[in-house]
């Protein structure tokens, strides 16, 4: 961290009010050049609102933003970028159908003559920036072909091309494997050494402790604490975030579930363009974890089971010993299987529908008159019951689901899955982008589900989650099942799982 007395950027008494709620109240934060500041808090604490204000997406109701000693007004994202502030959002603000170089210079194209883009010059510039991060892909490759860490690097390069001095990382590792996180941290440390100011927003407290110089904690829209690196302690941060201790986040699940020998789901020789000859079974009352690097075929296996992969070439599925054909997720629901997708924004919520319809849409026929006309009374009653049981912070069930924090959106989707009373629950990244308390609540929910004799398939990029929650672990590598691990004792070393995920056969477990 570069020692300085004068802040590069200051927030003074930042307040943001919406009808019926105060999202931020009198928040003061100073940022200095050459430092990494972490912003942490529960879902709904005000982090997203603060991020949007700094990115110029929304304006504060009250308060001042001081940049290089002068008060500035960030009226829109373009103004923020021109002032040297770039936000790398959790939902990447890039265009899949464009090439890397087109994304890097989007809205900032270099011109040859008047309106004619200087394509060769932009490609040369793009190559120079990409080389800084030791990447192997061409600037001409379509963005949709890149991995999560590669896309994050493209966003960082975009910020550097714009000469940004303040770079905001919003949940950058949500879809990354641990090896990619290490690479990202090396990049962030390099940016810091060059005098860039980094705001790092994350729910993963272990990452905060590793990468940040300071941590600012928000709760209910107010700043409840600010800690230096020498003061970092997970218990202390959690108390400032939640106002109490959350023991479950330390230990998740210390005891194995009472899984039985009865097989509820059996998959044999499942083959698509991505997954090759996959066979496994799921037992009654167990949590079956899937681990693997991005591209290993974890999610693709589940999509093929649910009839979502048109490239399926072979494979048979058995439910309770009977061969079945699952045509689509609705067909799966009728057969007692419910699915929480990996991407909450693009595959989960219906942004144009209100909260209660988002929650009840999978069970809409059961909450309709004659199975045809939706009953607002039944839907409201169902939504209220899950709002209470899942401790969801939802001011109004008739409000837009897009106004909820990520954690509460996840609770709505979980409630949707549970509303069909499934025997098998498939959870793809169930705790992605949620705070520590919501995470602990989801773990407790999962434990209670399997105690009732239900079964869970869980896909997760967080190895702590996989090890501490799974009775068995399927490790995938390059579209195949590499190893199936018994995990009753919950003591498999993460390092060994990483090695297996990478295709190392010598690991002995």
C-alpha positions as CSV (number, residue, x, y, z in Angstrom):
1,X,0.0,0.0,0.0
2,X,1.3,3.4,-1.0
3,X,1.5,5.6,2.1
4,X,-0.5,8.9,1.6
5,X,-2.2,11.5,3.8
6,X,-4.6,12.9,1.2
7,X,-7.4,10.6,-0.1
8,X,-7.7,10.1,-3.8
9,X,-11.4,9.7,-3.5
10,X,-13.8,10.4,-0.6
11,X,-17.4,9.7,0.0
12,X,-19.0,12.2,2.5
13,X,-22.3,11.4,4.2
14,X,-23.6,9.4,1.2
15,X,-27.3,8.7,1.6
16,X,-29.7,7.0,-0.9
17,X,-33.4,6.9,-0.3
18,X,-36.1,5.0,-2.1
19,X,-39.9,5.2,-1.4
20,X,-40.4,3.4,1.9
21,X,-36.7,2.5,2.5
22,X,-33.3,4.0,3.1
23,X,-30.7,2.0,1.1
24,X,-27.7,4.0,2.5
25,X,-27.4,6.5,5.4
26,X,-24.5,8.9,6.0
27,X,-21.7,6.6,4.7
28,X,-18.2,8.1,4.8
29,X,-15.3,6.3,3.1
30,X,-11.8,7.5,2.1
31,X,-9.8,5.8,-0.6
32,X,-6.1,6.2,-1.2
33,X,-3.9,5.5,-4.2
34,X,-2.2,2.1,-4.3
35,X,-4.5,0.3,-1.9
36,X,-7.2,-2.4,-1.9
37,X,-10.3,-1.7,0.1
38,X,-12.8,-4.5,0.7
39,X,-16.6,-3.7,1.0
40,X,-18.5,-6.3,2.9
41,X,-21.9,-6.8,4.4
42,X,-25.0,-9.0,4.3
43,X,-27.3,-9.1,1.3
44,X,-29.3,-5.9,1.5
45,X,-26.7,-4.0,3.5
46,X,-26.3,-1.4,0.8
47,X,-23.2,-2.7,-1.1
48,X,-24.9,-2.8,-4.5
49,X,-26.3,0.7,-4.0
50,X,-22.9,2.1,-3.1
51,X,-21.4,0.3,-6.1
52,X,-24.0,1.8,-8.4
53,X,-23.3,5.3,-7.1
54,X,-19.6,5.0,-7.6
55,X,-20.2,3.6,-11.1
56,X,-22.5,6.5,-12.0
57,X,-25.5,4.3,-12.5
58,X,-27.5,6.1,-9.8
59,X,-27.1,9.4,-7.9
60,X,-27.1,9.7,-4.1
61,X,-30.0,11.5,-2.5
62,X,-27.6,13.4,-0.3
63,X,-23.9,13.6,0.3
64,X,-20.7,14.5,-1.7
65,X,-18.2,12.6,-3.8
66,X,-14.7,14.2,-3.6
67,X,-12.2,13.3,-6.4
68,X,-8.7,14.7,-6.2
69,X,-9.9,17.3,-3.8
70,X,-12.8,18.5,-5.9
71,X,-16.5,17.7,-5.5
72,X,-17.8,15.8,-8.6
73,X,-21.2,14.6,-9.8
74,X,-21.2,11.1,-11.4
75,X,-24.4,11.6,-13.4
76,X,-24.0,8.4,-15.5
77,X,-21.4,5.7,-16.2
78,X,-19.8,7.6,-19.1
79,X,-19.0,10.5,-16.7
80,X,-17.6,8.0,-14.2
81,X,-15.3,6.5,-16.8
82,X,-14.2,9.9,-18.0
83,X,-13.2,10.7,-14.4
84,X,-11.1,7.5,-14.2
85,X,-13.6,5.2,-12.4
86,X,-14.4,1.8,-13.9
87,X,-16.7,-0.8,-12.4
88,X,-16.3,-4.5,-13.2
89,X,-19.7,-5.8,-12.3
90,X,-20.7,-9.3,-11.1
91,X,-22.9,-9.7,-14.2
92,X,-20.2,-8.9,-16.7
93,X,-21.0,-5.7,-18.7
94,X,-19.6,-7.2,-21.9
95,X,-21.1,-8.4,-25.2
96,X,-20.9,-12.2,-25.9
97,X,-21.5,-11.8,-29.6
98,X,-18.6,-9.3,-30.1
99,X,-14.8,-10.1,-30.2
100,X,-12.4,-9.3,-27.4
101,X,-11.0,-6.3,-29.2
102,X,-14.5,-5.0,-29.9
103,X,-15.4,-5.3,-26.2
104,X,-12.2,-3.6,-25.1
105,X,-12.9,-0.5,-27.2
106,X,-16.7,-0.5,-27.0
107,X,-17.7,3.2,-26.9
108,X,-14.0,4.2,-27.0
109,X,-13.0,3.2,-30.5
110,X,-9.8,4.6,-32.0
111,X,-10.5,6.3,-35.3
112,X,-8.4,6.5,-38.5
113,X,-10.3,9.1,-40.4
114,X,-13.4,10.7,-38.9
115,X,-15.8,7.8,-38.2
116,X,-13.6,5.0,-39.6
117,X,-12.3,2.7,-36.8
118,X,-8.6,2.0,-36.8
119,X,-8.9,-1.8,-36.5
120,X,-5.2,-2.6,-36.8
121,X,-4.2,-0.1,-34.2
122,X,-6.9,-1.3,-31.8
123,X,-5.8,-5.0,-32.2
124,X,-2.2,-4.0,-31.6
125,X,-3.2,-2.1,-28.4
126,X,-5.3,-5.0,-27.3
127,X,-2.4,-7.4,-27.8
128,X,-0.1,-5.2,-25.7
129,X,-2.6,-5.1,-22.8
130,X,-3.4,-8.8,-23.0
131,X,0.3,-9.7,-22.9
132,X,0.5,-8.0,-19.5
133,X,-1.7,-10.8,-18.1
134,X,0.1,-13.6,-19.9
135,X,-3.1,-14.8,-21.8
136,X,-3.1,-17.2,-24.7
137,X,-6.2,-16.0,-26.6
138,X,-6.4,-13.7,-29.6
139,X,-8.1,-10.3,-29.5
140,X,-10.2,-11.5,-32.4
141,X,-11.7,-14.4,-30.6
142,X,-15.5,-14.1,-29.7
143,X,-16.0,-13.2,-26.0
144,X,-18.4,-16.1,-25.6
145,X,-15.6,-18.6,-26.1
146,X,-13.7,-17.3,-23.0
147,X,-13.7,-18.7,-19.4
148,X,-14.7,-16.6,-16.4
149,X,-11.1,-15.6,-15.5
150,X,-10.4,-14.6,-19.2
151,X,-13.6,-12.5,-19.3
152,X,-12.5,-10.8,-16.0
153,X,-9.1,-10.0,-17.6
154,X,-10.9,-8.5,-20.6
155,X,-12.8,-6.2,-18.2
156,X,-9.6,-5.2,-16.4
157,X,-7.9,-4.5,-19.8
158,X,-10.9,-2.4,-20.8
159,X,-10.5,-0.3,-17.6
160,X,-6.7,0.1,-18.2
161,X,-7.2,1.2,-21.8
162,X,-9.5,3.9,-20.4
163,X,-6.7,4.9,-18.0
164,X,-8.9,4.2,-15.0
165,X,-7.4,5.0,-11.6
166,X,-10.2,3.6,-9.5
167,X,-11.3,0.0,-10.4
168,X,-14.2,-1.6,-8.7
169,X,-14.4,-5.4,-8.5
170,X,-17.9,-6.5,-7.7
171,X,-17.9,-10.2,-6.7
172,X,-15.3,-11.0,-9.3
173,X,-14.6,-14.6,-8.2
174,X,-18.3,-15.8,-8.0
175,X,-17.8,-18.1,-11.0
176,X,-14.1,-18.8,-10.7
177,X,-12.2,-21.8,-9.6
178,X,-9.6,-21.5,-6.8
179,X,-6.6,-21.5,-9.3
180,X,-8.2,-18.6,-11.2
181,X,-8.7,-16.7,-8.0
182,X,-5.0,-16.9,-7.3
183,X,-4.3,-15.5,-10.8
184,X,-6.8,-12.7,-10.3
185,X,-5.2,-11.8,-6.9
186,X,-1.7,-11.6,-8.6
187,X,-3.3,-9.2,-11.2
188,X,-4.9,-7.0,-8.4
189,X,-1.6,-6.8,-6.5
190,X,0.1,-5.7,-9.7
191,X,-2.5,-3.0,-10.3
192,X,-2.0,-1.9,-6.7
193,X,1.7,-1.6,-7.1
194,X,1.1,0.7,-10.1
195,X,-0.8,3.1,-7.9
196,X,-4.4,2.0,-8.8
197,X,-7.1,2.2,-6.2
198,X,-9.1,-1.0,-5.9
199,X,-12.5,-1.5,-4.3
200,X,-13.1,-5.2,-3.8
201,X,-16.7,-6.3,-3.1
202,X,-17.1,-9.9,-1.9
203,X,-19.0,-12.2,0.3
204,X,-16.0,-14.5,0.7
205,X,-14.4,-13.3,3.8
206,X,-11.3,-15.5,3.3
207,X,-10.6,-13.6,0.1
208,X,-11.1,-10.3,1.9
209,X,-8.6,-11.2,4.5
210,X,-6.1,-12.3,1.8
211,X,-6.3,-9.4,-0.6
212,X,-7.5,-6.3,1.2
213,X,-5.5,-3.6,3.0
214,X,-8.7,-2.3,4.7
215,X,-12.3,-3.6,5.1
216,X,-15.3,-1.4,5.3
217,X,-18.4,-3.1,6.8
218,X,-22.0,-2.1,6.0
219,X,-25.2,-3.2,7.8
220,X,-28.7,-2.0,7.0
221,X,-27.3,0.8,4.8
222,X,-24.9,2.2,7.5
223,X,-21.2,1.8,8.0
224,X,-20.7,-0.3,11.1
225,X,-16.9,-0.6,11.1
226,X,-13.6,-0.1,9.3
227,X,-10.7,-2.5,10.0
228,X,-7.1,-2.3,9.0
229,X,-5.3,-5.5,7.8
230,X,-3.7,-6.0,11.2
231,X,-7.2,-6.0,12.7
232,X,-8.7,-8.6,10.3
233,X,-10.6,-11.4,12.0
234,X,-13.5,-13.3,10.5
235,X,-15.4,-13.4,13.8
236,X,-15.1,-9.7,14.2
237,X,-16.1,-9.0,10.6
238,X,-19.2,-11.3,10.9
239,X,-20.3,-9.6,14.1
240,X,-20.1,-6.2,12.4
241,X,-22.0,-7.5,9.4
242,X,-24.7,-9.5,11.2
243,X,-24.7,-8.1,14.7
244,X,-24.1,-11.6,16.1
245,X,-22.0,-14.7,15.7
246,X,-22.8,-17.1,12.9
247,X,-21.3,-20.4,13.9
248,X,-22.5,-22.4,11.0
249,X,-20.3,-20.5,8.5
250,X,-17.2,-21.9,10.3
251,X,-18.3,-25.5,10.4
252,X,-21.1,-25.9,7.9
253,X,-21.9,-29.6,8.5
254,X,-19.7,-31.5,10.9
255,X,-21.8,-34.6,10.8
256,X,-22.7,-36.8,7.8
257,X,-26.3,-37.2,6.8
258,X,-28.3,-40.4,7.4
259,X,-28.2,-41.4,3.8
260,X,-29.7,-44.8,3.0
261,X,-28.8,-47.6,0.5
262,X,-31.9,-47.1,-1.5
263,X,-31.0,-45.6,-4.9
264,X,-33.5,-42.9,-6.0
265,X,-31.7,-41.8,-9.2
266,X,-29.4,-43.8,-11.5
267,X,-27.7,-42.4,-14.6
268,X,-26.0,-44.8,-17.0
269,X,-23.7,-43.9,-20.0
270,X,-24.9,-40.3,-20.4
271,X,-23.2,-38.8,-23.4
272,X,-23.4,-35.4,-25.1
273,X,-21.0,-33.3,-27.0
274,X,-19.4,-32.2,-23.7
275,X,-19.9,-35.2,-21.3
276,X,-18.6,-38.7,-22.1
277,X,-20.2,-41.9,-20.8
278,X,-21.3,-40.6,-17.4
279,X,-22.7,-43.1,-14.9
280,X,-23.6,-42.5,-11.2
281,X,-26.3,-43.0,-8.7
282,X,-28.0,-40.9,-6.0
283,X,-29.1,-42.4,-2.7
284,X,-32.0,-41.5,-0.6
285,X,-31.2,-39.0,2.1
286,X,-27.8,-38.0,0.8
287,X,-26.1,-34.9,-0.6
288,X,-24.1,-35.8,-3.6
289,X,-21.5,-33.2,-4.5
290,X,-20.1,-32.5,-7.9
291,X,-16.6,-30.9,-8.2
292,X,-14.6,-30.0,-11.2
293,X,-12.9,-27.1,-13.0
294,X,-15.0,-24.8,-15.3
295,X,-15.6,-26.8,-18.5
296,X,-15.3,-30.2,-16.8
297,X,-18.9,-30.9,-17.6
298,X,-20.6,-30.6,-14.1
299,X,-23.5,-28.3,-15.2
300,X,-23.7,-29.9,-18.6
301,X,-24.3,-33.3,-17.0
302,X,-27.3,-32.0,-15.1
303,X,-28.7,-30.1,-18.1
304,X,-28.5,-33.4,-20.1
305,X,-30.4,-35.2,-17.3
306,X,-33.1,-32.5,-17.3
307,X,-33.6,-32.6,-21.1
308,X,-32.0,-29.2,-21.6
309,X,-29.1,-30.4,-23.8
310,X,-30.1,-31.0,-27.4
311,X,-26.8,-32.6,-28.1
312,X,-27.6,-35.7,-26.0
313,X,-26.5,-38.8,-27.9
314,X,-26.9,-41.6,-25.4
315,X,-27.7,-42.5,-21.8
316,X,-30.5,-43.9,-19.7
317,X,-32.1,-42.5,-16.5
318,X,-33.8,-44.5,-13.8
319,X,-36.0,-43.2,-11.0
320,X,-36.6,-45.6,-8.2
321,X,-35.5,-48.4,-10.5
322,X,-37.8,-47.5,-13.4
323,X,-36.4,-46.2,-16.6
324,X,-37.7,-42.7,-17.5
325,X,-37.4,-40.1,-20.2
326,X,-37.1,-36.5,-18.9
327,X,-38.0,-34.1,-21.8
328,X,-37.6,-30.8,-20.0
329,X,-37.5,-29.2,-16.5
330,X,-41.3,-29.2,-16.3
331,X,-41.3,-32.9,-17.0
332,X,-38.7,-33.3,-14.3
333,X,-40.9,-31.4,-11.8
334,X,-43.8,-33.8,-12.5
335,X,-41.4,-36.7,-11.8
336,X,-40.3,-35.2,-8.4
337,X,-37.1,-33.4,-9.5
338,X,-36.6,-29.7,-8.9
339,X,-33.7,-27.6,-10.3
340,X,-31.9,-24.5,-9.1
341,X,-29.9,-23.2,-12.1
342,X,-26.3,-21.8,-11.9
343,X,-27.0,-18.4,-13.4
344,X,-29.6,-16.6,-11.2
345,X,-30.0,-13.5,-13.4
346,X,-30.2,-15.2,-16.8
347,X,-31.7,-18.6,-16.0
348,X,-33.5,-18.1,-12.7
349,X,-35.6,-15.1,-12.1
350,X,-38.3,-13.6,-14.4
351,X,-37.5,-9.9,-14.1
352,X,-40.8,-8.7,-15.5
353,X,-42.9,-10.7,-13.0
354,X,-43.4,-9.8,-9.3
355,X,-41.8,-11.7,-6.4
356,X,-44.8,-13.9,-5.6
357,X,-45.2,-15.1,-9.1
358,X,-41.4,-15.7,-9.4
359,X,-41.7,-17.9,-6.3
360,X,-44.8,-19.8,-7.3
361,X,-44.4,-20.2,-11.1
362,X,-43.2,-23.9,-10.9
363,X,-46.2,-24.8,-8.8
364,X,-48.7,-22.5,-10.6
365,X,-51.1,-25.3,-11.5
366,X,-51.4,-26.4,-7.9
367,X,-52.3,-22.8,-7.0
368,X,-54.9,-22.2,-9.7
369,X,-58.6,-22.7,-10.0
370,X,-59.3,-25.9,-12.0
371,X,-55.5,-25.9,-12.8
372,X,-56.1,-23.1,-15.3
373,X,-56.7,-19.7,-13.6
374,X,-54.0,-18.6,-11.1
375,X,-55.4,-17.8,-7.7
376,X,-53.9,-14.7,-6.3
377,X,-55.0,-15.7,-2.8
378,X,-53.3,-19.1,-3.0
379,X,-50.1,-17.7,-4.6
380,X,-49.9,-15.0,-1.9
381,X,-50.4,-17.5,0.9
382,X,-47.7,-19.8,-0.6
383,X,-45.3,-16.9,-1.0
384,X,-45.9,-15.6,2.6
385,X,-45.2,-19.1,4.0
386,X,-41.9,-19.4,2.3
387,X,-41.0,-15.8,3.0
388,X,-41.3,-16.6,6.7
389,X,-39.7,-20.0,6.7
390,X,-36.7,-18.9,4.7
391,X,-36.3,-15.6,6.6
392,X,-36.3,-13.6,3.4
393,X,-36.1,-9.8,3.7
394,X,-38.9,-8.9,1.3
395,X,-40.8,-5.6,1.9
396,X,-43.6,-6.4,-0.5
397,X,-44.3,-9.7,-2.3
398,X,-46.0,-7.7,-5.1
399,X,-42.8,-5.8,-5.8
400,X,-40.3,-6.5,-8.6
401,X,-37.9,-9.4,-8.0
402,X,-35.2,-7.2,-9.5
403,X,-35.3,-4.9,-6.5
404,X,-34.2,-7.7,-4.1
405,X,-30.6,-8.3,-3.0
406,X,-28.8,-11.3,-4.5
407,X,-29.3,-13.4,-1.4
408,X,-33.0,-12.7,-1.2
409,X,-33.4,-13.5,-5.0
410,X,-31.7,-16.8,-4.2
411,X,-34.1,-17.5,-1.4
412,X,-37.0,-16.8,-3.8
413,X,-35.6,-19.4,-6.3
414,X,-35.0,-21.9,-3.5
415,X,-38.6,-21.4,-2.4
416,X,-39.7,-22.0,-6.0
417,X,-37.9,-25.3,-6.0
418,X,-39.3,-26.4,-2.7
419,X,-42.9,-25.3,-3.6
420,X,-43.1,-28.4,-5.9
421,X,-42.3,-30.7,-2.9
422,X,-39.5,-32.6,-4.8
423,X,-37.9,-35.8,-3.8
424,X,-34.7,-34.8,-5.6
425,X,-33.3,-31.3,-5.4
426,X,-30.6,-30.3,-7.9
427,X,-28.7,-27.2,-6.7
428,X,-26.1,-25.7,-9.1
429,X,-24.0,-23.1,-7.2
430,X,-26.6,-22.7,-4.4
431,X,-24.7,-20.1,-2.4
432,X,-23.1,-18.0,-5.2
433,X,-23.1,-14.3,-4.5
434,X,-24.9,-14.6,-1.1
435,X,-23.7,-13.3,2.3
436,X,-22.4,-15.5,5.1
437,X,-25.6,-15.6,7.1
438,X,-27.7,-16.5,4.0
439,X,-25.1,-19.1,3.2
440,X,-25.5,-20.6,6.7
441,X,-29.3,-20.6,6.3
442,X,-29.0,-22.4,3.0
443,X,-26.8,-25.1,4.6
444,X,-29.3,-25.6,7.4
445,X,-32.1,-25.9,4.8
446,X,-30.2,-28.5,2.9
447,X,-29.5,-30.5,6.1
448,X,-33.2,-30.4,7.0
449,X,-34.2,-31.5,3.5
450,X,-32.1,-34.7,3.6
451,X,-33.2,-35.4,7.1
452,X,-36.7,-35.8,5.7
453,X,-35.5,-38.5,3.3
454,X,-35.1,-36.2,0.3
455,X,-31.9,-36.3,-1.8
456,X,-29.7,-33.4,-3.1
457,X,-27.3,-33.1,-6.0
458,X,-25.1,-30.1,-5.4
459,X,-22.7,-28.5,-7.9
460,X,-20.3,-26.0,-6.3
461,X,-17.0,-24.2,-7.2
462,X,-16.3,-23.7,-3.5
463,X,-14.3,-26.7,-2.3
464,X,-15.0,-25.9,1.4
465,X,-18.7,-26.2,0.6
466,X,-18.3,-29.4,-1.4
467,X,-16.2,-31.1,1.3
468,X,-18.3,-30.0,4.3
469,X,-21.7,-30.6,2.8
470,X,-21.4,-33.8,0.6
471,X,-21.7,-37.4,1.7
472,X,-20.0,-38.4,-1.6
473,X,-18.1,-36.3,-4.1
474,X,-18.0,-36.9,-7.9
475,X,-14.9,-35.3,-9.3
476,X,-15.1,-34.5,-13.0
477,X,-12.4,-33.8,-15.5
478,X,-12.7,-33.0,-19.2
479,X,-16.3,-34.3,-19.5
480,X,-15.7,-37.5,-17.6
481,X,-16.1,-38.7,-14.0
482,X,-12.5,-38.9,-12.8
483,X,-13.2,-40.3,-9.3
484,X,-16.1,-40.8,-6.8
485,X,-15.1,-40.2,-3.2
486,X,-16.7,-41.3,0.0
487,X,-16.8,-38.4,2.3
488,X,-18.6,-39.6,5.5
489,X,-15.8,-38.2,7.7
490,X,-15.7,-34.8,6.0
491,X,-11.9,-34.7,6.1
492,X,-10.8,-35.0,2.5
493,X,-8.0,-32.4,1.9
494,X,-9.0,-29.7,-0.6
495,X,-5.5,-29.9,-2.2
496,X,-6.2,-33.5,-3.2
497,X,-9.5,-32.6,-4.8
498,X,-7.9,-29.8,-6.7
499,X,-5.3,-32.3,-8.0
500,X,-8.0,-34.7,-9.1
501,X,-10.0,-31.9,-10.8
502,X,-6.8,-31.2,-12.7
503,X,-6.5,-34.8,-13.9
504,X,-3.7,-36.0,-11.5
505,X,-4.2,-39.7,-11.1
506,X,-1.6,-40.3,-8.4
507,X,-3.7,-38.9,-5.6
508,X,-4.5,-41.6,-3.2
509,X,-7.7,-41.2,-1.1
